[in-house]
Amino acid sequence: MIYLTNDSESFDAIASLLEKYSNAHGVSGNEDEIGRLLKEDLKGCADEIKFDALGSLIAVRKGSSPNGPTIMLAAHMDEIGLMVKYIDENGFLRFAKFGGWFDQTLLNQRVIVHGSKGDIYGVIGSKPPHVMTPEDAKSPVKHKDMFIDVGAKNAEDVKNLGIEPGTYITTDRSFAKLANNRVTGKCFDNRAGVALMVEVMRRLKGKDIKATVYAVGTVQEEVGLKGAKTAAYASNADVALALDTTVPGDHPGITKLDSPLEIGKGPIVAISDASGRGLIAHPQVVKWLRESAEKIEVDVQLGVGEGGTTDASAIHLTKEGIPTGTVQIATRYIHSPVEVIDLADIENSVQLVVAAIERAHKYFTKKNE
């Protein structure tokens, strides 16, 4: 495998992108900040950039051949988060979960409440252990028993801060570097996929590519793969790749029987996810990705998942069907504020996707319209 551990410039560029997108905020249905960043980063890499009616960003890079295939790259822009549901008379906020939270990861987190008058910091509190009954102490605290304290004195105080039911909330975590080119932060699912897509488009610049590429930042993936459905319809792609993250089995609490994948061992080509209820990757797409990886001497891991799925599940069922696959990055502690990723995996994923796009015309043809 090609690991560019000595290529600090490449790693620095990827780390900078990931830090920017991880530290930004964009819960499902409120991805505007991510869309603005993505539009700015793709200027100069695309011939056309637009937003569809749901808010997904679509950047089009036209290919040099009129008969070249159209490739859709999809990376979802949204992150899991919270929304204000109810404000009690004492000014404490009750909230609804957006996306797949495990309640215990929320307890005692610091959060940002994105009010209409500006961001307000808050903390997620619950009954103190000092006053819990023995029975209470045996049970995990559920999110319905938690609340957010923004320092308000009463409900009117909260209203004056620009907070009301429907206000979005994100965790207050910042990107940080760990040892061995590994990093941590919030919402690497899926800002790692967004950073991967940006870097791919940058490296395609100036290359003679026969295929037309649609680089799409989709919305509302975490709550139903919604943006992928409309964007895939608009792209009318001949082949598609979802760029996302997945769960490795390389740390305590999980075994290789649960997931044989590891961080630092390269890109993951998904064969299937959700036990086939989500995506079963098109065989030609798998062949394309694996042979492209062999061409540039990048090892890939093969993923067979039983749990979640990605935008690929919605994309491959669009119109008469789109051959679709997924390139995934192994990410520890997914759906928490402290996800961990290896920058080498992103770098090698970039190399793989660029190589695949360069060779796509050998595997796919433009559909007759």
N, C-alpha and C positions, 0 to 999 in steps of 0.2 A: 504494500500500500504506500502511496505517496503521502507522507505526512510532512507538511512544510513547517516543522517546528522551528527551523532557523530563519524562516521567512517572516520576520517580525512585521514587515510592512503590510503583508496580507492579513496577518492576524490582527494588527492594530486597526486596519480598515473595518474588518468584520466586527471587532469588539466595539468600535465607535458606533457603528450602525446599530448593533444590538442594544447598546446602552441607551441610545437615543429613543429607540422604539419601546424598550422595556420600561423606561422611566416615564414615558407618555401614558396618557389615560384614554381608554376607549371601551367602555362596557357595551355589550350587545345592544344595538339600537342607538348608540351615541358615539360612533366611530369617527366623528368629524376631525378631531385632532390628528388621528392616525392618517386619515385621508389627505389632509393638508401636507403632512410630512412626506408621505409617499409621492404625492404629485410633484413636490419640489425635487425629490431625489431622482425621479424618473425623467425630469426635463433634460433634453439632450440625448436621451436613450430611446425615445419613442417618436413616432411621426404624428401621433394623435393621443391626447389624454382627455378622458371625459368621465363623468359620474353617471351611473344609471339612476332610475327613479327610486330605488331602494337605498342608494348611497354607495354602492360598490364602485371602486375606481377601476377603470379599464384603460390601459395604455397599450397602444398598438404599434408594433414595429413591423413595417412591411418587408416582405421577403423579396429577393432579387428575381425569383422565378414566378411567372404567373400560374404555373402548374404546381408550385410548391405547396405542401400541406399547411394548414393553419393549426398552430399549437396553442392551447390555453394553459397557462400557468396560473394556479389559484393558491393564494395564501390568505387566510382569513385575518382580518384586522382586529376583530373584537377580542376582548378578554372577559373572563368570568368576573362578576361583581355583585353589587347589591343595589337596592332601590328603597328609598324611604316609603314605608307603607302607612305608618300612623305616628302621630306626635301626641304624647300624653300631656296632661295639664302641667306637669313639672318640667317639661322640655326635653324629655328623653325620647329618642327616635327608635321605633320598631321598624324592621326591615324585611324585605323579601329577597331571596337569593336568585341571581341570574346565572344560570349555568351550574355545572356539577361540583358544588362545594361539598367537602366533608366538614361537618359542623365544627369539629374540634380544632381545625386549622384557623377558624375565625376568632375563637375565644381569646380575649385580651390583645387583639391586634389594634394598632393605630390605623386610622382610616382618614380618607379625604372625602368630605361631602361637597359635591360640586354644585353649590347653590347658585341662584341667578345673580347674586351680587358678588360672587367670587368664591374661591375654595375656602372651606372651613375644616380645620382638623378636628378629629374626634377619636374616641377610644371605645372599643366594644367591651362592655362590662356585663357582669352577671352576679348572682348571689355569691357573697364571699364564702370560702370554705369554713370560716369560723362559725357561721350560723347555719350550716347545712346539717340536716339530720343524717344519721348513719345510712339511711336508705338513699337520701339525695347523693351522698358521696360515692355510692356504688355505681351510679348511672352517669353516663356522659351528658354534658350540658347540651341541650338542643338549641338550635338557633332561635326558636320561638321564645326561649327563656333568656335570650340575650337582648341587649339594647345598646344604643350609641349615645354617649355623653359628649356633647360639643361644648359644655360649659354654660349652657343656657340656664336661665333662672325659671323660665316657664314657657308655655307654648307660644305666647305672643313674642317673646324674645327670639324664639326659633324662627318665627315668621319674618321678623325684622332682619334676620340674617340671610334671607332669601332662600330658605329651605321649606319645602312643602312635600306632600305626597307626590311621588314620581321623580324626585331628585335622585340622581345617580350617585353611587358611592364606590370608591376603589380603595384598595389597601395602600398604605403609605410605606412603600419599600423602594430602595434604590439599588441599582446595579452595582455589583462589587466583584473584584477579581479574587479568585482563589489560587491555589497552587497549580502548577502543571497545565497552564493555558485553560483552566476551567473557571467558569464564572457563575455567579448566582444573581437572581433577580426575580421580579414578578413577571407573569404572563409571557415567559419564553414560549408558551403555548398561546398564541402562535407568532409572536413577534420575531422568533428565530426564523420562521418560514418567510416572513416579510423581508427580513434582512437578507436571507438567502436569495429571494427573488430580485431584490434591488441589485445585489452584487452580480447576479447572472446577467441582468440587463446591461449593467455597466461593462462587463467583459465582452458582451456581444457587439458593443459599439465599434464600428469600423470594420467588422468582419463581413465577409460575403456569405450571407445566410439565405438559402433558398426558401426556407419556410417563413411564413408570417407568424409573429408571436404576439399573443394577447397576454399581457401581464396584468392579472386581476387581483386587487385587494378586495376580498369579499367581506360582506357584513353579516352579522347574526348567525355565524356558524355554530356558536356554542348553544344556541337555543333553537336549533332545527335546520341547519344548513340552508338558510333561507336565501342569502345573497348569491350563493353558488348557482341556485336554480335559475334566477333571472339572468345572471351574467353569462352562464353557459348557453342559454337560449340565444342571447345577442351575439355571442362569438361565432356560433355555428361551426365550432372547431372540428377538425378531423381527428385530433388526438388531444388528450389532456393529462396534465400532471397536477395533483394536489401536493403542495409543499407544506409539511406539517411536522408535528412532534409525536413521539410515542413513548411508552413506558419500558424501561430496561429492567432486567432482573438481576442487577449486579450490586445490590446493597442489602443490609439486614432488613428482615421483614418480608422479603420476597425471594423466590427461588427461581432457578433456571427453568423449572417446570412451569412456572407462571409466565416467565418471559426469558428466553435465552439470549436476548439482546443486551448489549453493553455500550456504555458511553466510551468514546475514544476508539471504537473499532470500525468506524466508517458509516457511510450512509446506509439507510435501510430501504430496501425495495419491498414494498408490501405485496404479498401474494393474496392475502385476504384479511379482512377485519370483521369484528362482530360475528365470528363464526359463520361468515358468508351472508349474514343478514344485511351487512353494509355493502362493502365492495368485494367482489372477486375480480382481481386485476385481469385485464385482457391479456391473453398469452403473448400477443405480438408486442404489447407495451413492455411486458417483463423481458422479453427477448431483446428488444431495443435498448433497454436500460442496462441489462447485464452485459451485452456485447459492447456497448459504449464504455462501460466501466473497464472491461478487459482491454479495450483499445488504449486507454490512458493509464492502465495499471493501478486502478483504484479498487480496492476490495469493497464489496458490499455485503451487508447482512440481509438475510431474507426474513421477512416478518409475517407471521401467521397469528393474528390477534383474535381474541375471544370477547373483548370488551367493547370499547368505543369505536367510532368511525370518524370519517373526515368529509370534507366537501366533495371528495371523489364519488361518494355514494349518490349524491344528488346530480353531479355532472354526468355520470355515465348513463343515466336514464333520460337525458334530455333529447327532445325530438325523437329521431329514429334510433338514438343510441350513439354514444361517443366512446370509442376505445379509451380507457382511462387507467391510470396507475397512480401510485403515491410514492414520493421520495420523502422519507421521514428522518428526523434527527432524534436520537435517543436522549431523553430528558428525565432526570431524576426529580421526584416529588412534584409531578405534574398536578396542576390545580391547587397549588399552594402559593404563598408569597415568596417562597425561597427555592424556586426551581434551580437546577444545576445542569450545565451543559458544557461540552468540550468544544472549544473553538475549532479544533482540527476536524471535527465532524462536519461543521458548517463549511469549512474550506473545501473539504473533499466532496461535499454535496454540491457546492458551486461548480467544481470541476466536472462532476458527473453530468449535471444538467446542461452545462454549456456544451459538452461533448455530444450529448444526446441531441440537442437542438441542431448542431452542425451536421449531424448525420440523419436527421429525421426523414429527409426526402428519399432515403434508401429503404425506408420501412413503411412509409405512409404516402398516399397520394391525395390530391385535392378532390373532394367529392364533386360529382356532377350536380350543378345547380340549375 
